[in-house]
Amino acid sequence: MALAVACGGAGPTAAQTGAATQSGTPEGSAVAPQSVPDLDRSIHSVPLADILFDTFGRTRARFVPLSEISDELQTGLRDAIMPVGRPAYGGSDALPWLTDDDLIIGYESGAEAFAFPIKVLNFHEIVNDTIGGVPVLITYCPLCFSGVVFSRDVGGETLTFGNTSALYQSDLVMYDHQTGSYWFQVAGEAVVGTLTGSRLKPLPSATMPWGDWKGLHPGTLLITGTEGRRSLFTAARYASGFGAGYQDRINRGQFAFPVDEDKLDGRLSAGEIVLTVETGGRVTAFPLGVIGDGAVNAEVGGLPIVVFTTSGGRSVGAFSRSPSPGPPASGAIGGQALTFDYREEDGAFVDRETGSTWDFAGRAQDGPLTGSRLDRVSTRRSLWFAVAIAFPDIEIYNPKTNR
């Protein structure tokens, strides 16, 4: 995946910079080197020929399908795009190049907040960590703008993930260290190997400009590197920008890696940025360009939810509409589902039932419900073509018919 196209420019891989790897462990990673089991290619849910490796110039062919690649080359390409293990964190001023307008993926654990800049994820794509006792996987594919936070726990076992250097339908393919199985990133689904059919559980997260996240969480922790190289991400190269026009190319069908046309879903443009909400066994896509700034009241999988969007859809988050009780004086309304509106003059969200005002973190700041909080629900932010392939039965929220 030599082309990195999210909010940064093309990011150098280990193959391009000469960074060494050992037993599949990248330079800059604190994950202990280990032997990864051989991939069992006899078990798969997608055609092996559809999983294409970027060889980074190691062969005459740029793309080599899994059905044809040798085990030796497959192992040699592993983690050419370097994942992060055991990340190090600093305060909000730890990355001097990070601007308030740069997008981050935000994750909350209790009272703590963590920020992962997209410009860092453009270069590394995968972060393994344990936060608040939960083994988490922060993932981002620059080719489809797909940012998802998953639990690394599968069937009671904690998995560690790396990068295969392959793509399926122009989306990142990960592997796990424990079984060697291959995983389709945006779906969080194992598609080749012994874990084929298993799915990772998506966790609540948010995508927004750094300035917005920092304003909501002044004490946020910011990823800065790894335990072995704590200031790795302070380097100026991580500030690199990215040329405009990528979404337009996707809308014209000019994908960086091959995509099966019969898998595309014409209900939305391929390059439309959507937020998916996944709950109760159902997935719904909310087209951010159509929605714009506002509060979207909906129901997904039987759960009343609200999607908050501002900054033209760059700040996004989704919550249950039934607030968790606040202090005794807050007057919480016993789990009743609220209905929200967006107040343009001050950028606040207001519930119709009590008139309380809420911030973008789902916290009641004023009114009868002050001190109450909305629980985040599981989301992913991605280009439409990728989530449509991952979830063929996905529903689309239409603001004209869903009110």
Buried (B, 14 or more C-beta within 10 A) or exposed (E): BBEBBBBBBBBBBBBBEEBEBEEBBBBBBBBEEEEBBEBBBEBBEBEBEBBBBBBBEBEEEBEBBBEEBEEEBBBBBBBBBBBBBBBBBBEBEBBEBBEEEBBBBBBBBEEBBBBBBBBBBBBBBBBBBEBEEBBBBBBBBBBBBBBBBBBBBBEEEBBBBBBBBBBBBBBBBBBBBBBBBBBBBBBBBBBBBBBBEBBBEBBBBBBBBBBBBBBBBEEBBBBBBBEEBBEBBBEEBBBBEBEEEBBEBBBEEEBBBBBEEEEBBEBBBBBBBBBBBBBEEBBBBBBBBBBBBBBBBBBBBEBBBBBBBBBEBBBBBBBBBBBEBBEEEBBBBEEBBBBBEBEEEEBBBBBEBBEBBBBBBBBBBEBBBBBBBBEBBBBBBBBBBBBBBBBEEBBBBEBEEBE
